Amino acid sequence: MRFDVSEMKTLAECSRKWEISSRNAMHLKPRGINSNLAFGTLMHEALHALYMGSDPAKVLEQALRELPDSVQKRVMENIITGYVAGPLKEDLEKYVVMDIEHAVHLKFPEIPDDEICGSIDMIVWEPTTNCIHGFEHKSAAKFRPQVYIALDEQPRVYFMALKQLVDDMNHEALERWAAQGKPVDKEPVPYKVGNIYLNEVKKVQKKFEYQRTPCHYSDEVLAKFKQRLIATAHKIHALQDGTLEPCPEPSYMKCQMCDFANICEMYQDRELDEEALLEEFSEEFIKRDVDHLDEKVERRIK
């Protein structure tokens, strides 16, 4: 069984929402495309292409072609042109891009059959410090408040994965060195764990605004968080085997913002039946046949 941060957050929010949307349960999604998610996907693809050396004019042209209205086109143009003139130029001078959409596969002895999965938007090497960093690109109307960043689960999972990556890189470097007969002049300098950078841009039409926040965690913080990941895995298993029942967990704002509000309005506290649900709401929801992480990789600009 595998789960990611999004599933972890959904489960903490409402176990019925988890039941409907999880890859480990019904795995349904709305038929309609969320415009904010679609915009974010296009922005990610554009930044990935730019960091890989694509022509900015062609990247912008491709992104604008897929946007439905003039406002979103102006916002995207502002983001891409502002990013090319500002942080992109500085980053390409400072970092070497190592990987785009770096797959996360975290496993713990306490839950040997489970995996925490995900995808770090970008992995870079900083030659001057020999640090390996991860980047997560975000677009939103407002920057995230610092208190949310301080508690967010996603950079914690990705920092754990970054540490694992650096350990693997150092181990491979030592193996290559040993295979060469351990020449003194070629002894590898260990890579260091850098930061997970939350790389945010505002969705505005004129002035380009971005914010970059470094996330770095102590072993104590990660040990505490690891216990939350393990507890999440145990809870998912309990929901799957029926020892724990997925129930609606109402909240005024949560329910208003939920994609599956119509289902709860009809079913209320009754147990959900997947076949009947799909028949009743066939025009609104569809069962995923591909994991959303795999969908993301398929859409990536090469």
C-alpha positions as a printed NumPy array, in Angstrom:
array([[  0.   ,   0.   ,   0.   ],
       [  1.228,   3.497,  -0.782],
       [  0.01 ,   6.973,   0.11 ],
       [  1.2  ,  10.537,  -0.354],
       [  0.932,  13.819,   1.54 ],
       [ -2.275,  14.779,  -0.259],
       [ -3.936,  11.576,   0.91 ],
       [ -2.589,  12.129,   4.423],
       [ -4.118,  15.609,   4.51 ],
       [ -7.436,  14.376,   3.114],
       [ -7.634,  11.646,   5.735],
       [ -6.969,  14.172,   8.504],
       [ -9.705,  16.413,   7.051],
       [-12.501,  13.856,   6.563],
       [-12.404,  10.072,   6.361],
       [-15.397,   9.991,   3.962],
       [-13.613,  12.376,   1.586],
       [-10.649,  10.01 ,   1.838],
       [-12.909,   7.026,   1.053],
       [-14.232,   8.657,  -2.117],
       [-10.967,  10.072,  -3.468],
       [ -8.147,   7.823,  -2.21 ],
       [ -6.092,   5.557,  -4.477],
       [ -6.559,   3.058,  -1.634],
       [-10.372,   3.199,  -1.731],
       [-12.859,   4.336,  -4.43 ],
       [-10.372,   6.617,  -6.24 ],
       [-13.   ,   8.933,  -7.743],
       [-12.467,  12.4  ,  -9.158],
       [-14.758,  15.112, -10.539],
       [-15.295,  14.97 , -14.298],
       [-14.84 ,  18.711, -14.589],
       [-11.357,  20.221, -14.625],
       [-10.554,  22.502, -11.691],
       [ -9.276,  25.703, -13.326],
       [ -6.833,  26.433, -10.496],
       [ -5.339,  22.952, -10.683],
       [ -5.113,  23.17 , -14.475],
       [ -3.318,  26.525, -14.233],
       [ -0.916,  25.132, -11.627],
       [ -0.129,  22.138, -13.84 ],
       [  0.675,  24.382, -16.792],
       [  2.862,  26.63 , -14.628],
       [  4.789,  23.612, -13.332],
       [  5.331,  22.336, -16.856],
       [  6.515,  25.763, -18.008],
       [  9.033,  26.105, -15.159],
       [ 10.295,  22.574, -15.716],
       [ 10.881,  23.312, -19.387],
       [ 12.644,  26.604, -18.602],
       [ 14.989,  24.991, -16.085],
       [ 15.811,  22.314, -18.666],
       [ 16.887,  25.01 , -21.14 ],
       [ 13.846,  25.357, -23.407],
       [ 13.295,  28.565, -25.371],
       [ 11.239,  30.922, -23.124],
       [  9.236,  32.242, -26.084],
       [  8.176,  28.724, -27.084],
       [  7.407,  27.769, -23.472],
       [  5.167,  30.827, -23.124],
       [  3.461,  30.164, -26.461],
       [  2.657,  26.573, -25.488],
       [  1.322,  27.549, -22.05 ],
       [ -0.89 ,  30.329, -23.432],
       [ -2.306,  28.   , -26.066],
       [ -3.842,  25.786, -23.363],
       [ -5.402,  28.54 , -21.235],
       [ -9.111,  29.26 , -21.738],
       [ -9.455,  32.982, -21.036],
       [ -7.624,  36.274, -21.4  ],
       [ -7.155,  36.887, -17.66 ],
       [ -5.381,  33.562, -17.119],
       [ -3.276,  34.226, -20.217],
       [ -2.123,  37.587, -18.816],
       [ -1.33 ,  36.007, -15.43 ],
       [  0.692,  33.217, -17.042],
       [  2.552,  35.663, -19.274],
       [  3.412,  37.797, -16.235],
       [  4.67 ,  34.747, -14.318],
       [  6.812,  33.313, -17.117],
       [  8.342,  36.606, -18.299],
       [  8.964,  37.732, -14.714],
       [ 10.477,  34.388, -13.78 ],
       [ 12.788,  34.338, -16.803],
       [ 14.052,  37.854, -16.063],
       [ 14.455,  37.262, -12.319],
       [ 14.881,  34.029, -10.355],
       [ 15.489,  31.734, -13.356],
       [ 18.591,  33.633, -14.484],
       [ 20.018,  33.64 , -10.952],
       [ 19.191,  29.964, -10.383],
       [ 20.817,  28.763, -13.601],
       [ 24.008,  30.583, -12.58 ],
       [ 23.936,  29.142,  -9.051],
       [ 22.574,  25.588,  -9.48 ],
       [ 22.931,  22.565, -11.724],
       [ 19.585,  20.89 , -12.403],
       [ 19.83 ,  17.163, -11.644],
       [ 16.254,  15.897, -11.93 ],
       [ 12.716,  17.046, -12.682],
       [  9.733,  15.392, -10.958],
       [ 12.018,  13.32 ,  -8.727],
       [ 10.03 ,  10.298,  -7.52 ],
       [  9.733,   9.838,  -3.75 ],
       [  9.671,   6.316,  -2.283],
       [  9.962,   6.34 ,   1.525],
       [  9.769,   3.1  ,   3.474],
       [ 10.064,   2.438,   7.219],
       [ 10.724,  -0.839,   9.077],
       [  7.644,  -0.229,  11.237],
       [  5.394,  -0.454,   8.13 ],
       [  7.437,  -2.689,   5.787],
       [  4.64 ,  -3.26 ,   3.258],
       [  3.815,   0.433,   2.879],
       [  5.395,   3.306,   0.983],
       [  5.073,   7.076,   1.248],
       [  5.165,   8.327,  -2.327],
       [  5.32 ,  11.672,  -4.047],
       [  7.267,  13.76 ,  -6.528],
       [  9.681,  16.63 ,  -5.813],
       [  9.369,  19.194,  -8.594],
       [ 13.117,  19.709,  -9.037],
       [ 16.429,  18.506,  -7.581],
       [ 19.491,  20.748,  -7.972],
       [ 23.167,  20.676,  -7.001],
       [ 24.834,  23.833,  -5.654],
       [ 28.543,  23.47 ,  -6.601],
       [ 29.838,  26.203,  -4.264],
       [ 28.499,  24.422,  -1.166],
       [ 28.186,  20.862,  -2.539],
       [ 24.584,  20.876,  -1.261],
       [ 21.672,  19.073,  -2.873],
       [ 18.382,  21.019,  -2.736],
       [ 14.778,  20.311,  -3.663],
       [ 12.356,  22.831,  -5.191],
       [  8.566,  22.824,  -4.936],
       [  6.831,  25.304,  -7.266],
       [  3.554,  26.864,  -6.087],
       [  1.18 ,  29.404,  -7.626],
       [ -1.55 ,  31.146,  -5.629],
       [ -3.388,  34.416,  -5.18 ],
       [ -1.529,  34.955,  -1.883],
       [  1.708,  33.681,  -0.415],
       [  1.367,  30.978,   2.202],
       [  1.474,  32.231,   5.809],
       [  4.648,  31.304,   7.659],
       [  2.721,  29.374,  10.323],
       [  1.331,  27.055,   7.626],
       [  4.762,  26.566,   6.077],
       [  6.15 ,  25.764,   9.524],
       [  3.6  ,  22.946,   9.95 ],
       [  3.138,  21.728,   6.363],
       [  3.599,  17.981,   5.919],
       [  4.789,  18.088,   2.306],
       [  8.232,  19.686,   2.789],
       [  8.866,  17.311,   5.7  ],
       [  8.257,  14.249,   3.517],
       [ 10.36 ,  15.75 ,   0.735],
       [ 13.186,  16.631,   3.152],
       [ 13.232,  12.992,   4.297],
       [ 13.462,  11.947,   0.642],
       [ 16.22 ,  14.51 ,   0.042],
       [ 18.262,  13.041,   2.901],
       [ 17.772,   9.569,   1.432],
       [ 18.872,  10.805,  -2.01 ],
       [ 22.053,  12.406,  -0.609],
       [ 22.892,   9.236,   1.332],
       [ 22.476,   7.198,  -1.864],
       [ 24.613,   9.634,  -3.88 ],
       [ 27.421,   9.532,  -1.311],
       [ 27.268,   5.74 ,  -1.131],
       [ 27.489,   5.456,  -4.925],
       [ 30.41 ,   7.908,  -5.021],
       [ 32.313,   5.824,  -2.448],
       [ 31.632,   2.647,  -4.405],
       [ 33.01 ,   4.213,  -7.603],
       [ 36.06 ,   5.455,  -5.7  ],
       [ 36.702,   2.002,  -4.223],
       [ 36.315,   0.387,  -7.644],
       [ 39.091,   2.708,  -8.936],
       [ 41.467,   1.477,  -6.216],
       [ 40.849,   4.368,  -3.789],
       [ 43.173,   6.925,  -5.44 ],
       [ 43.953,   9.709,  -2.957],
       [ 43.546,  12.466,  -5.53 ],
       [ 40.027,  11.273,  -6.408],
       [ 38.557,  10.745,  -2.924],
       [ 34.947,  11.955,  -3.175],
       [ 33.834,  15.017,  -1.245],
       [ 30.527,  14.112,   0.444],
       [ 27.4  ,  15.827,  -0.802],
       [ 25.451,  17.719,   1.872],
       [ 21.708,  17.926,   2.49 ],
       [ 20.468,  21.381,   1.557],
       [ 16.909,  22.685,   1.753],
       [ 13.5  ,  22.037,   0.348],
       [ 12.622,  25.411,  -1.169],
       [  8.949,  26.382,  -1.421],
       [  9.098,  28.475,  -4.579],
       [  5.893,  30.554,  -4.706],
       [  4.661,  32.944,  -7.391],
       [  1.572,  35.133,  -7.148],
       [ -1.178,  34.792,  -9.737],
       [ -1.351,  38.476, -10.67 ],
       [ -1.558,  40.17 , -14.06 ],
       [  1.053,  42.916, -13.769],
       [  3.782,  43.097, -11.133],
       [  5.763,  39.863, -10.83 ],
       [  5.95 ,  38.69 ,  -7.219],
       [  7.581,  35.565,  -5.846],
       [  8.676,  34.234,  -2.476],
       [ 11.152,  31.45 ,  -1.711],
       [ 11.175,  29.812,   1.704],
       [ 13.868,  27.308,   2.74 ],
       [ 12.653,  24.327,   4.782],
       [ 15.201,  22.369,   6.828],
       [ 14.375,  20.041,   9.715],
       [ 16.153,  18.594,  12.729],
       [ 16.318,  14.866,  13.411],
       [ 13.995,  15.418,  16.396],
       [ 11.302,  17.041,  14.235],
       [ 11.584,  14.309,  11.61 ],
       [ 11.362,  11.55 ,  14.223],
       [  8.097,  13.025,  15.525],
       [  6.744,  13.411,  12.011],
       [  7.709,   9.845,  11.132],
       [  5.328,   8.648,  13.856],
       [  2.497,  10.592,  12.168],
       [  3.272,   8.898,   8.861],
       [  3.221,   5.481,  10.515],
       [ -0.07 ,   6.307,  12.275],
       [ -1.562,   7.368,   8.922],
       [ -0.592,   4.025,   7.378],
       [ -2.202,   2.136,  10.273],
       [ -5.399,   4.189,   9.927],
       [ -5.634,   3.524,   6.18 ],
       [ -5.285,  -0.205,   6.806],
       [ -7.996,  -0.051,   9.48 ],
       [-10.338,   1.712,   7.039],
       [ -9.564,  -0.831,   4.332],
       [-10.164,  -3.905,   6.488],
       [-13.328,  -2.541,   8.122],
       [-12.066,  -2.195,  11.683],
       [-12.597,   1.548,  11.292],
       [-15.578,   3.033,   9.449],
       [-15.131,   6.027,   7.114],
       [-17.652,   8.616,   8.292],
       [-18.497,  12.169,   7.222],
       [-16.745,  14.736,   9.401],
       [-18.726,  17.94 ,   8.805],
       [-17.355,  21.425,   9.071],
       [-19.07 ,  24.527,   7.679],
       [-16.195,  25.675,   5.463],
       [-14.796,  22.226,   4.664],
       [-18.132,  20.935,   3.409],
       [-18.806,  24.044,   1.317],
       [-15.422,  23.714,  -0.387],
       [-15.531,  19.923,  -0.847],
       [-15.782,  18.484,  -4.37 ],
       [-17.979,  15.681,  -3.013],
       [-20.54 ,  17.777,  -1.11 ],
       [-23.418,  16.562,  -3.321],
       [-22.696,  12.965,  -2.362],
       [-22.855,  13.718,   1.357],
       [-26.001,  15.789,   0.875],
       [-27.701,  12.725,  -0.609],
       [-26.185,   9.943,   1.512],
       [-25.84 ,  11.854,   4.794],
       [-24.672,   9.263,   7.356],
       [-25.52 ,   6.192,   5.277],
       [-22.784,   3.862,   4.065],
       [-21.577,   4.573,   0.524],
       [-22.033,   2.039,  -2.243],
       [-19.515,   2.661,  -5.015],
       [-21.522,   1.128,  -7.856],
       [-24.716,   2.965,  -6.9  ],
       [-22.802,   6.186,  -6.32 ],
       [-21.189,   6.084,  -9.761],
       [-24.563,   5.376, -11.382],
       [-26.312,   8.204,  -9.533],
       [-23.514,  10.747, -10.089],
       [-22.257,   9.517, -13.462],
       [-22.272,  13.03 , -14.919],
       [-20.255,  14.473, -12.039],
       [-17.634,  11.878, -11.055],
       [-15.464,   9.252, -12.688],
       [-13.209,   6.532, -11.323],
       [ -9.512,   7.165, -11.952],
       [ -7.771,   4.497, -13.997],
       [ -4.334,   6.073, -13.506],
       [ -2.74 ,   7.329, -10.278],
       [ -2.562,  11.138, -10.293],
       [  1.227,  10.961,  -9.739],
       [  1.542,   8.944, -12.947],
       [ -0.72 ,  11.432, -14.74 ],
       [  1.631,  14.217, -13.679],
       [  4.666,  12.456, -15.134],
       [  2.847,  11.756, -18.392],
       [  2.065,  15.465, -18.877],
       [  5.591,  16.648, -18.097],
       [  7.259,  18.72 , -20.8  ],
       [ 10.471,  17.034, -21.899]])
